[in-house]
Amino acid sequence: MNFNSRELKQTIQKVYNKVGVKSDRTKNITKHVLVSFIYKGGSIITSFLLVPLTISFLDTENYGIWLTVSSFIGWFSFFDIGLGNGLRNKFAEAKAKDDLTLAKAYVSSAYYTIASICLLLIIVFFGLNYFIDWTRVFNANAGMQNDLGILMPIIFSFFCLQLVVKLITTIYTADQQHSMQGKITFYSSALSLLSIWLMTHFAKSSLLIFGTIFSALPVLVLIGLNIFAFSNRYKQYSPSLILWKKKHLKDIFGLGMKFFILQFCGIVLYTSDNLIISKLFSPAAVVPYNIVFKYFSIVSMGFSIIIAPYWSTITEATQKNDWEWIKNAMDNLLKLVLLTIVVIILMMIFSNSIFLLWIGTKVTIPTSLTLFIGLFFIINTIISPFTAFLNGTGKIRLQVIQAVISAVINIPLSIYLAINLGMGSKGVILATIICSIPGLILAPLQYYKIINKRAVGIFSS
């Protein structure tokens, strides 16, 4: 996507004038939100085109296996031990104080620590791979063992590389250059779409080839961004082994450890569903569930584009005690929440017609599954502004406790509802909804206590 930068700037300025945006902080958010919408729109289109193409190339069962494998590998994202989110806050704080040396030290400590962890993980995974029957893990056909035995270490290696190189997007976000993540997602999605189109025309159906290409593409894009960023805009922050210090790692990890726990619990809550459904039923049963999730992710992506910049911006505003700006920002976000809920409800009403146009009759999707997943997205939409505020201020102890409790009960509750009560895949998402309800109550309560200077005890930490 090539845009005339002058025309884009003029458009953005017109938006500022139209909506009365005056604060430099809000102007920056608005600019990056508008740019993100352009790229995210492209990403949404490509991701939707990918689904029918991928099903045609792999077939429903293999596509279900791929979705399950992706979810399983995603579990290992917690091995960044929260350093990514810790770096996000600490880098923003160091820049707000104009301490560029400290900011570079934080970057160096995060990069080299995660790189070391990932190298160790790859070595261990390659060793364990020989002893694991992946067809039993994913409830797949026994004939898939050879391909999965080759594919899994390849995917895992690229995933570990991605943990390291994606730190550059954390730096951009911490520096309030929020649209970069959207650009990277678009370029990766576009390359993936081009690749699957070429494969459908020139290659035989192969999960091994498909998985290798789709794992490699995001890593290649991020490596390119790292080279570009550390040669230009962030040259002064390029990682240096000399600046790796235990005390800097401790600073990042002190806050990062809480984010690590949140991240791990989030993985259990939000990425375990595909694996649970595959184990309880079959890989093919994952496909309808994933299609509905992808459908509602349109509005989720749009909302996340708007809300994503607020985390780091709230961190900076907190450092400068600009609580008035934070109040106004949160009020505007809550108005947007109401609009988003209306959109989700409309999507629920017209879902069957849209599914028919999108994927035809290849996959049957129960209306009840659509309603449950729509409700899940409504709850997440309501919670999101408050978690962005709490993450930005670093007041996440209560959130951590609630997340741990939810993560502990999620999987057994999913199994109970899906099997014992005979709800099938609907029971899995219902369990996730039930586990999200405490956050729906506690996150807004903590925000109002903090913003009104009434937070004490666990609400203030």
C-alpha positions as CSV (number, residue, x, y, z in Angstrom):
1,M,0.0,0.0,0.0
2,N,1.6,3.2,-1.1
3,F,0.1,6.5,0.1
4,N,0.9,10.1,-0.8
5,S,2.3,11.3,2.6
6,R,1.4,14.9,2.0
7,E,-2.2,14.0,1.2
8,L,-2.4,11.7,4.2
9,K,-1.1,14.5,6.5
10,Q,-3.7,16.9,5.1
11,T,-6.5,14.3,5.6
12,I,-5.3,13.8,9.2
13,Q,-5.2,17.5,9.9
14,K,-8.8,17.8,8.5
15,V,-9.9,15.1,11.0
16,Y,-8.2,17.1,13.8
17,N,-10.1,20.2,12.9
18,K,-13.4,18.4,12.5
19,V,-13.3,16.7,15.9
20,G,-11.6,19.5,17.7
21,V,-8.4,17.6,18.7
22,K,-5.9,20.0,20.3
23,S,-3.7,18.0,22.6
24,D,-0.4,16.9,21.0
25,R,-0.8,13.5,22.8
26,T,-4.3,13.0,21.4
27,K,-3.1,14.2,17.9
28,N,-0.4,11.5,17.9
29,I,-2.9,8.8,18.8
30,T,-5.4,10.0,16.2
31,K,-2.7,10.0,13.5
32,H,-1.6,6.5,14.2
33,V,-5.1,5.2,14.6
34,L,-6.0,6.5,11.1
35,V,-2.9,5.0,9.5
36,S,-3.5,1.7,11.4
37,F,-7.0,1.6,10.1
38,I,-5.7,1.7,6.5
39,Y,-3.3,-1.1,7.0
40,K,-5.5,-3.1,9.3
41,G,-8.3,-2.9,6.8
42,G,-5.9,-4.5,4.3
43,S,-5.0,-7.2,6.8
44,I,-8.7,-8.0,7.5
45,I,-9.4,-8.4,3.8
46,T,-6.3,-10.7,3.3
47,S,-7.0,-12.8,6.4
48,F,-10.6,-13.4,5.2
49,L,-9.5,-14.3,1.7
50,L,-7.0,-16.7,3.3
51,V,-9.6,-18.9,4.9
52,P,-11.4,-20.3,1.8
53,L,-8.1,-20.5,0.0
54,T,-6.4,-22.4,2.8
55,I,-9.4,-24.8,3.2
56,S,-9.2,-25.5,-0.5
57,F,-5.5,-26.2,-0.4
58,L,-5.3,-28.2,2.8
59,D,-8.9,-29.6,3.2
60,T,-10.9,-29.1,6.4
61,E,-9.1,-31.7,8.5
62,N,-5.6,-30.5,7.7
63,Y,-6.7,-26.9,8.2
64,G,-8.0,-27.9,11.6
65,I,-4.7,-29.5,12.4
66,W,-2.9,-26.3,11.4
67,L,-5.1,-24.2,13.6
68,T,-4.5,-26.5,16.5
69,V,-0.7,-26.6,15.9
70,S,-0.7,-22.8,15.7
71,S,-2.5,-22.5,19.0
72,F,-0.2,-25.0,20.7
73,I,2.9,-23.2,19.5
74,G,1.3,-19.9,20.7
75,W,1.4,-21.2,24.2
76,F,5.2,-20.9,24.2
77,S,4.9,-17.1,23.8
78,F,5.0,-16.9,27.6
79,F,8.7,-17.8,27.4
80,D,9.5,-14.1,26.8
81,I,8.7,-14.1,30.6
82,G,7.0,-10.7,30.3
83,L,10.1,-8.9,29.1
84,G,8.3,-7.5,26.1
85,N,5.6,-5.7,28.1
86,G,8.1,-4.8,30.8
87,L,10.3,-3.2,28.1
88,R,7.3,-1.4,26.7
89,N,6.6,0.5,30.0
90,K,10.3,1.0,31.0
91,F,11.4,2.2,27.6
92,A,8.5,4.7,27.6
93,E,9.4,5.9,31.1
94,A,13.1,6.3,30.2
95,K,12.2,8.3,27.1
96,A,9.8,10.5,29.0
97,K,12.7,11.4,31.3
98,D,15.0,11.9,28.3
99,D,17.4,9.2,29.6
100,L,18.5,7.7,26.2
101,T,21.3,5.7,27.7
102,L,18.9,3.9,30.1
103,A,16.4,3.3,27.2
104,K,19.2,1.7,25.2
105,A,20.2,-0.4,28.2
106,Y,16.7,-1.7,28.6
107,V,16.5,-2.6,24.8
108,S,19.9,-4.4,25.0
109,S,18.9,-6.3,28.2
110,A,15.6,-7.5,26.7
111,Y,17.0,-8.5,23.3
112,Y,19.9,-10.5,24.6
113,T,18.0,-12.2,27.4
114,I,15.1,-13.3,25.2
115,A,17.6,-14.5,22.5
116,S,19.4,-16.6,25.0
117,I,16.2,-18.1,26.3
118,C,15.0,-18.9,22.8
119,L,18.3,-20.6,21.8
120,L,18.0,-22.9,24.8
121,L,14.3,-23.6,24.0
122,I,15.2,-24.6,20.4
123,I,17.9,-27.0,21.6
124,V,15.5,-28.6,24.1
125,F,12.6,-28.8,21.7
126,F,14.8,-30.6,19.0
127,G,15.8,-33.1,21.6
128,L,12.3,-33.8,22.8
129,N,10.8,-33.9,19.3
130,Y,12.2,-37.4,18.7
131,F,10.1,-38.8,21.7
132,I,6.8,-37.1,21.0
133,D,4.0,-38.6,18.9
134,W,2.4,-35.4,17.6
135,T,-0.6,-37.3,16.1
136,R,-1.7,-38.2,19.7
137,V,-1.1,-34.7,20.9
138,F,-3.3,-33.2,18.2
139,N,-5.7,-36.1,17.8
140,A,-4.6,-36.4,14.1
141,N,-4.5,-39.2,11.7
142,A,-1.5,-41.6,12.4
143,G,-0.2,-41.1,8.9
144,M,0.6,-37.5,9.7
145,Q,3.3,-38.4,12.2
146,N,6.2,-38.1,9.8
147,D,5.2,-34.6,8.5
148,L,4.4,-33.4,11.9
149,G,7.7,-34.7,13.3
150,I,9.5,-32.6,10.7
151,L,7.1,-29.6,10.8
152,M,7.0,-29.0,14.6
153,P,10.7,-28.2,15.1
154,I,10.6,-25.9,12.1
155,I,7.6,-24.0,13.3
156,F,8.9,-23.8,16.8
157,S,12.3,-22.5,15.6
158,F,10.7,-19.7,13.6
159,F,8.4,-18.9,16.5
160,C,11.3,-18.5,18.8
161,L,13.1,-16.2,16.3
162,Q,9.9,-14.2,16.2
163,L,9.9,-13.7,19.9
164,V,13.2,-12.0,19.6
165,V,12.7,-9.9,16.4
166,K,9.2,-8.8,17.3
167,L,10.7,-6.7,20.2
168,I,11.2,-4.0,17.6
169,T,7.4,-3.5,17.4
170,T,7.4,-3.1,21.2
171,I,9.9,-0.3,20.9
172,Y,7.8,1.4,18.2
173,T,4.7,1.1,20.4
174,A,6.5,2.4,23.5
175,D,7.7,5.4,21.4
176,Q,4.0,6.0,20.6
177,Q,4.6,5.0,16.9
178,H,1.5,2.8,17.3
179,S,0.7,2.2,13.6
180,M,3.9,0.1,12.9
181,Q,2.3,-3.0,14.3
182,G,-0.5,-2.7,11.8
183,K,1.9,-2.2,8.9
184,I,3.8,-5.3,9.8
185,T,0.6,-7.4,10.1
186,F,-0.5,-6.2,6.7
187,Y,2.8,-7.0,5.0
188,S,2.9,-10.4,6.6
189,S,-0.8,-11.1,5.7
190,A,-0.3,-9.9,2.1
191,L,2.8,-12.2,1.6
192,S,0.9,-15.1,3.1
193,L,-2.1,-14.5,0.7
194,L,0.3,-14.4,-2.3
195,S,2.0,-17.5,-1.1
196,I,-1.1,-19.6,-0.6
197,W,-2.4,-18.4,-4.0
198,L,0.8,-19.6,-5.7
199,M,0.7,-22.9,-3.8
200,T,-2.9,-23.6,-4.9
201,H,-1.7,-23.2,-8.5
202,F,1.7,-24.7,-8.5
203,A,2.1,-27.1,-5.5
204,K,0.4,-30.2,-4.2
205,S,-1.5,-30.1,-0.9
206,S,1.1,-30.3,1.9
207,L,0.8,-29.2,5.5
208,L,4.6,-29.4,5.8
209,I,5.2,-26.8,3.0
210,F,2.3,-24.7,4.1
211,G,3.4,-24.6,7.7
212,T,7.0,-23.8,6.9
213,I,6.2,-20.9,4.6
214,F,3.6,-19.4,6.9
215,S,5.9,-19.6,9.9
216,A,8.9,-18.1,8.0
217,L,7.1,-15.1,6.4
218,P,6.4,-13.0,9.6
219,V,10.0,-13.6,10.8
220,L,11.5,-12.4,7.5
221,V,9.3,-9.2,7.6
222,L,10.3,-8.5,11.2
223,I,14.0,-9.1,10.5
224,G,13.8,-6.5,7.7
225,L,12.1,-4.1,10.1
226,N,14.9,-4.6,12.7
227,I,17.6,-3.9,10.2
228,F,15.8,-0.8,9.0
229,A,14.9,0.6,12.4
230,F,18.3,0.1,14.0
231,S,20.0,1.7,11.0
232,N,17.7,4.7,11.0
233,R,15.2,5.9,13.6
234,Y,16.4,3.8,16.5
235,K,20.1,3.7,15.6
236,Q,20.9,5.1,19.1
237,Y,19.0,2.3,20.8
238,S,20.5,-0.6,18.8
239,P,21.2,-3.6,21.2
240,S,24.7,-3.7,22.6
241,L,25.9,-6.7,24.7
242,I,28.1,-4.3,26.7
243,L,24.9,-2.5,28.1
244,W,23.4,-5.8,29.2
245,K,23.1,-5.4,33.0
246,K,21.4,-7.5,35.6
247,K,19.9,-4.4,37.3
248,H,18.3,-3.3,34.0
249,L,16.9,-6.8,33.5
250,K,15.6,-6.7,37.1
251,D,13.9,-3.4,36.4
252,I,12.2,-4.8,33.3
253,F,11.4,-8.1,34.9
254,G,10.1,-6.6,38.1
255,L,7.1,-5.3,36.2
256,G,7.5,-7.8,33.5
257,M,7.0,-10.7,35.9
258,K,3.4,-9.5,36.5
259,F,2.9,-9.2,32.8
260,F,4.4,-12.6,32.3
261,I,1.7,-14.1,34.7
262,L,-1.0,-12.2,32.9
263,Q,0.4,-13.3,29.5
264,F,0.5,-17.0,30.6
265,C,-3.0,-16.9,32.0
266,G,-4.2,-15.1,28.8
267,I,-2.8,-18.0,26.8
268,V,-4.6,-20.5,28.9
269,L,-7.9,-18.6,28.6
270,Y,-7.8,-17.4,25.0
271,T,-5.6,-19.8,23.0
272,S,-6.3,-23.2,24.6
273,D,-9.8,-23.5,23.1
274,N,-8.6,-24.8,19.7
275,L,-6.5,-27.5,21.5
276,I,-9.3,-28.5,23.8
277,I,-11.8,-28.8,21.0
278,S,-9.3,-30.8,18.9
279,K,-8.6,-33.2,21.8
280,L,-12.2,-33.6,22.9
281,F,-13.7,-33.9,19.4
282,S,-11.5,-33.7,16.3
283,P,-9.3,-31.2,14.4
284,A,-12.2,-30.7,11.9
285,A,-14.3,-29.4,14.8
286,V,-11.9,-26.6,15.3
287,V,-12.7,-25.1,11.9
288,P,-16.3,-23.7,12.6
289,Y,-15.1,-22.3,15.9
290,N,-12.2,-20.6,14.3
291,I,-14.2,-19.2,11.5
292,V,-16.7,-17.5,13.9
293,F,-13.8,-16.2,15.9
294,K,-12.2,-14.7,12.8
295,Y,-15.5,-13.2,11.8
296,F,-15.9,-11.2,15.0
297,S,-12.2,-10.4,15.0
298,I,-13.1,-7.8,12.3
299,V,-14.6,-5.5,14.9
300,S,-12.1,-6.6,17.6
301,M,-9.2,-5.5,15.3
302,G,-10.9,-2.2,14.6
303,F,-11.4,-1.6,18.3
304,S,-7.8,-2.7,19.2
305,I,-6.4,-0.3,16.6
306,I,-8.0,2.6,18.5
307,I,-7.2,1.3,22.0
308,A,-3.7,0.0,21.5
309,P,-1.9,3.4,21.6
310,Y,-3.4,4.3,25.0
311,W,-1.3,1.9,27.0
312,S,2.0,3.6,26.4
313,T,0.4,7.0,26.2
314,I,-1.2,6.5,29.6
315,T,2.3,5.5,30.9
316,E,3.7,8.8,29.7
317,A,0.7,10.8,31.0
318,T,1.0,9.1,34.4
319,Q,4.7,10.0,34.6
320,K,3.7,13.7,34.0
321,N,0.6,13.5,36.3
322,D,-1.7,14.5,33.5
323,W,-4.8,12.8,35.0
324,E,-7.2,15.2,33.4
325,W,-6.2,13.9,29.9
326,I,-6.5,10.3,31.1
327,K,-10.1,11.0,32.3
328,N,-11.1,12.5,29.0
329,A,-9.5,9.8,27.0
330,M,-11.2,7.0,29.0
331,D,-14.6,8.8,28.7
332,N,-14.2,8.8,24.9
333,L,-13.1,5.2,24.9
334,L,-16.2,4.1,26.8
335,K,-18.5,5.9,24.3
336,L,-16.7,3.9,21.6
337,V,-17.4,0.7,23.6
338,L,-21.1,1.3,23.3
339,L,-20.8,1.8,19.5
340,T,-18.7,-1.4,19.2
341,I,-21.3,-3.5,21.1
342,V,-24.0,-2.3,18.7
343,V,-21.8,-3.4,15.7
344,I,-21.2,-6.9,17.3
345,I,-24.9,-7.4,17.9
346,L,-25.6,-6.5,14.2
347,M,-22.9,-9.0,13.2
348,M,-24.6,-11.7,15.2
349,I,-28.0,-11.0,13.5
350,F,-26.6,-11.1,10.0
351,S,-24.0,-13.8,10.6
352,N,-25.6,-16.7,8.7
353,S,-26.0,-14.7,5.5
354,I,-22.4,-13.5,5.7
355,F,-21.0,-17.0,6.4
356,L,-22.8,-18.3,3.3
357,L,-21.3,-15.6,1.1
358,W,-17.8,-16.0,2.7
359,I,-17.3,-19.8,2.9
360,G,-20.3,-21.2,1.1
361,T,-21.5,-24.6,2.3
362,K,-18.0,-26.0,3.0
363,V,-18.4,-25.7,6.8
364,T,-21.6,-25.8,8.9
365,I,-21.7,-23.3,11.7
366,P,-24.3,-23.5,14.5
367,T,-26.1,-20.2,15.3
368,S,-25.7,-20.9,19.0
369,L,-21.9,-21.0,18.6
370,T,-22.0,-17.6,16.9
371,L,-24.1,-16.1,19.7
372,F,-21.8,-17.4,22.4
373,I,-18.6,-16.1,20.7
374,G,-20.3,-12.8,20.0
375,L,-21.1,-12.5,23.7
376,F,-17.4,-13.2,24.5
377,F,-16.3,-10.4,22.2
378,I,-18.8,-8.0,23.8
379,I,-17.4,-8.8,27.3
380,N,-13.8,-8.3,26.0
381,T,-14.7,-5.0,24.4
382,I,-16.1,-3.7,27.7
383,I,-13.0,-4.8,29.7
384,S,-10.4,-3.5,27.2
385,P,-10.2,0.2,28.0
386,F,-9.9,-0.5,31.7
387,T,-7.1,-3.1,31.2
388,A,-5.3,-0.6,28.9
389,F,-5.4,1.9,31.7
390,L,-4.2,-0.5,34.4
391,N,-1.4,-1.9,32.2
392,G,-0.3,1.6,31.4
393,T,-0.1,2.6,35.1
394,G,1.4,-0.7,36.1
395,K,-1.4,-1.3,38.7
396,I,-2.0,-4.9,37.8
397,R,-1.7,-7.0,41.0
398,L,-5.5,-7.5,41.2
399,Q,-5.6,-8.3,37.5
400,V,-2.9,-10.9,38.0
401,I,-4.7,-12.7,40.9
402,Q,-8.0,-12.7,39.0
403,A,-6.3,-14.0,35.9
404,V,-4.6,-16.9,37.8
405,I,-7.9,-18.0,39.3
406,S,-9.6,-17.9,35.9
407,A,-6.8,-19.8,34.2
408,V,-6.9,-22.6,36.8
409,I,-10.6,-23.2,36.3
410,N,-10.9,-22.6,32.6
411,I,-9.8,-26.0,31.2
412,P,-11.6,-28.3,33.6
413,L,-14.8,-26.1,33.3
414,S,-14.4,-26.3,29.5
415,I,-14.3,-30.1,29.6
416,Y,-17.2,-30.3,32.1
417,L,-19.5,-28.1,29.9
418,A,-18.4,-29.6,26.6
419,I,-18.5,-33.3,27.6
420,N,-20.5,-33.7,30.8
421,L,-23.3,-31.3,29.9
422,G,-23.0,-32.2,26.2
423,M,-22.6,-28.7,24.9
424,G,-19.8,-29.5,22.5
425,S,-17.6,-26.6,21.4
426,K,-20.2,-24.1,22.7
427,G,-19.3,-25.3,26.2
428,V,-15.6,-24.4,25.6
429,I,-16.4,-20.8,24.8
430,L,-19.0,-20.6,27.6
431,A,-16.3,-21.6,30.1
432,T,-14.1,-18.7,28.7
433,I,-17.0,-16.3,29.1
434,I,-17.6,-17.4,32.7
435,C,-13.9,-16.9,33.5
436,S,-14.0,-13.4,32.0
437,I,-16.8,-12.2,34.2
438,P,-14.6,-11.3,37.3
439,G,-12.6,-9.0,35.1
440,L,-15.8,-7.4,33.8
441,I,-16.5,-6.3,37.4
442,L,-13.1,-5.7,39.0
443,A,-11.3,-3.8,36.2
444,P,-13.8,-0.9,36.0
445,L,-14.0,-0.9,39.8
446,Q,-10.2,-0.5,40.1
447,Y,-10.1,2.2,37.5
448,Y,-12.7,4.4,39.2
449,K,-10.9,3.9,42.5
450,I,-7.5,5.0,41.1
451,I,-8.8,7.9,39.0
452,N,-10.8,9.3,42.0
453,K,-7.8,8.8,44.3
454,R,-9.6,6.3,46.5
455,A,-7.5,3.2,45.7
456,V,-6.0,1.5,48.7
457,G,-4.5,-1.9,49.3
458,I,-4.6,-4.3,46.4
459,F,-6.5,-1.7,44.3
460,S,-3.5,0.6,44.3
461,S,-0.8,-2.0,43.5
